[in-house]
Each structure stands twice: as C-alpha cells, then as structure tokens.
C-alpha cells in the first residue's frame, strides 16, 4: 500500500509538471524542440529523432519520443518543418501529437541573421487510471478521473545568430487550449557560442533558462568539446535536477549519434538509475546552400 501511495503521489506531481513539457539534455543539438525560429539557422534538410527514458528503473517513469524534419524552401529565406511527439507518464498518462513550424529570417549584416518562427498543432491527451492495478478504486477519487482531450497549441520564437553564436527567446507552447483549461506559457531563453581551440578542438558553451508561471526558474549550464570534428564530449548542470553527461559521435559528415546520461541530484536519486537520452541526426545538403555537416552548434 505504501508503494501504491508513493506512485500515486508521483503521478500527481508529474501531471502538474506536464505543463512544462518534456525536458531534453541534448537541446543544443536539436533546438527546434524549444524554439521554432531555429530551422532558419540550418541550410540543410535536418532529420532528427530523440528517445528519452526518464528515471530508469522507476515504475511509471516518463518516456518521450520525438521525430522532427525541417528544411529551407528552395533558395529563399523561408524554412518549414514538422515535429511529432509522444509522452508517456506514470503508466496512465499519454500525450501524442505534432505541429508544423514556419520560420523566416532577415540579414542584419554580412554574418548575422535574425529569424522569427511560429509553430502550431494538435495533440491527444489521455489519462487512463484503469491501467494501474491496485486494491484501491482510484475512480472513486475525482483527482484520478479518466480524461481524453484534444489539445491545440501555438508557439513562437526569435533567434539572433551567426556562424559563431546564437541567442534565442521562445515560447514553444505559448498557448495550449484543451476543453477545460488554458495552460501557463512555457518560456525559454537559450544561447550558445563556438570557440575554436587550434585545429583539433572546438569549445561550445551553451545556456538554457526555462520559466513557467508558478514554478521556479530552471537553468541548464552546458559545455561541449568537439574533438577533431569526430567526437563531442560534454557536461551540463541542470538546477534543482541533475548533472548530465553527453557524448556525440560523427559517424559521417552528415550522420551523428548522440547520447546523454542524467545523474539526479534530487531526493528521487535513490529510487532510480538516472535518465537516458538517445539522438540520431541526419543532415542532407541542398543545391545552392552552404553545408557545414553536423558540426554546427
């Protein structure tokens, strides 16, 4: 019974946390998930899939899968993309959906651009507590009433960038509407810089801040080192959450494999074996566009 109560309490806390959406440790390698202006940074067709297993070994822990594609439109300064996702939380909560992204960029000077992006889409959100086997009838509690909702989402973002840095402000879930509630916007501030260290090394510091009304500000501080344009190693500190270790292997100039392990620094650390995240990224060059391989941010 104590175990059941503990799991139920975790589901309640996760249910409140879903307004912030999934958090990714390798956000700097696929920023379209947090800023719809990002496609305008990339001159290639970019195809990325991410699989994240939170709190490995903990029953009912969140797991998330995403798939995204974005590309320039011909030789224009217009970029489009699509993203599909699935969140499964607490053995009973599932959200599946997708959204379309449109980004436009303008030239500030010879090396600097400003991009504006918007996204919009739908998701199906379901809570099915009948999946939880227990001696307690959860349906007697209105907090655990089953739900099945269609949600609409709209997001927007800005990004200033060059071949050396990026700085973005976004709310990828600026407006979420379901049949019952409006949800607090999820606001992020992100930035990164490329610092070459001789011919063999490139240092890439990144920062990400997240804010949701009613929750404390959360910061990700990250440092990645690219070695001979082949292997990337990094470490992140996520405030009030974890220390993250990242690795990225450039299999070819166009194909990259990334992995992240999150070591929890919260009270839940003794209840699970950390979080794992796997990413596969393919970038395809386009005629008339400058191609930088997988080595950008």
Protein Blocks (a to p, Z undefined) as FASTA:
>chain_A
ZZmmmmmmmmmmmmmmmmnopadfklmmmmmlmomklmmmpccdcdddddddehehiahi
acdddddddddehjbfbdcddddddddehhlaccddddddddddddfblmbccddddddd
dddddddfklpgcfbdfklpmklgccdddddddddddddddfkbccddddfblbacdfkb
ccdddddddddddddehjkbccdddddddddehiacdddddddddehhlaccdddddehi
bccddddddfblmbccdddddddfbfklmmpgbjaddddddddddehiacebjmgZZ
